[in-house]
């Protein structure tokens, strides 16, 4: 597999020499482009229009892959994903039995007497990851520029270790705060912490260190998008900085704090580390995490606490 990856740049150089006109720069930013369908492209890289009299060939032509992914980020390896899920699910089991949590149960259920199973409450269909840049296939501002950064190209498929320092739970999301290293911050886009932040929260967010929004979404409530996890984390960090922490409970994993409106923050005694690969994700392509999905399901029965 490594050999294939190393050979790809050479392949692109050779094809560039053969073409009479230089391909568009965006082609270099594609995660991976198949050799299939090359015959159906013109010198400029555009799909060639098939003659109307020959519909079978037109039907065989594969649609062009998106030039940019849905997002870039660090993806937990399959075995690491299962280990983190085991530890964090155990935390949820403990959390919904705590008296301190039960006192604020209505902030999750809308009813003071109604119990909640947090394991069922939060769902996450995507592989566990820490997003660096949400591209939406090139629709977001700065997506193309980010994909063309040399540090991004050089980091693709490289392994790295993420450090989780805290867990957050709100009525909307369940997530893990990630502490980025100086090297990892080179892949964190400038201004990423402020994207989509409400104007009222913006001054507080600007006062936080860059990279404060880095997180892994572990689950979302029904109808809530994963982007909300980062916003919930920023709200909690802003409240902490203002000294608005309420009830505190000591747990095996660390200190649990309540920050109003169903927000809970667990500061871990020891960071939880996880091995990852920096990669891109598109909805029509499987990630490395999917490869170990079946193995992971088998391991669930032997789930052990960290």
URLINMO-V359763 format. One line per field, one symbol per residue. ss: DSSP state (A for helix, B for strand, O for the rest). phi: phi as a letter, one per 30 degrees, with the letter a starting at -180 (. if undefined). burial: b if it has 16 or more other ideal C-beta (glycine too) atoms within 10 Angstrom, else e. A space follows every 50 residues. Layout:
ss->???
phi->???
burial->???
//
This chain:
ss->OAAAAAAAAAAAAAAAAAOOOOOOAAAAAOOOOOOOOAAABOOOOOBOOO OOOOAAAAAAOOOOOOOOOOBBBBBBOAAAAAAAAAAAAAAAAAAOOOAA AAOOOAAAAOOOOOOOOAAAAOBOOOOOBBBBBBOAAAOOOOAAAAAOOA AAAAAOOOBBBBBBBBBBBOOOBBBBBBOOOOOAAAAOOOOAAAOOOOAA AAAAAAOOOOOOOOBBBBBBOOOOOOAAAAAAAAAAAAAAAOOOOOOBBB OOOBBBBBOOOOOBBBBBBBBBBBBBBBBBBOOOOOOAAAAOAAAAAAAA AAOOOO
phi->.ddddddeedddddddddddcdddddddddeabdddiddccdddjddddd eddbdedddddddddddbddaclccddeddedddddddddddededcddd dddcdddccibdcddbcddddcbbddddacdcbdchhjdddidddddcdd ddeddeiddacccccabbbbdcbbbbdccdddddddccddiddcdidded ceeddddddejddeacdclbdeicddededddddddddddddicdcebbd bedlccbcbihicbbcdddbeccbdbbdabbbdcbdcddddcddddddde dcecdd
burial->eeeeeeeeeeeeeeeeeeeeeeeeeeeebebebeeeeeebeeeeeeeeee eeeeeeeeeeeeeebbbbbbbbbbbbbbebbbbbbbbbbbbbeebbeeee beebbebbeeeeeeebebeebbebebbbbbbbbbbeeeeeeebeebbebe ebeebeeeebebbbebbbbbbbbbbbbbebeeebeebbbeebbebebeee eeebbeebebbbbbbbbbbbbeebebebbbbbbbbbbbbeeeeebeeebe eebbebbbbeebbbbbbbeeebebebbbbbbbeeeebebeebeeebeebe eeeeee
//
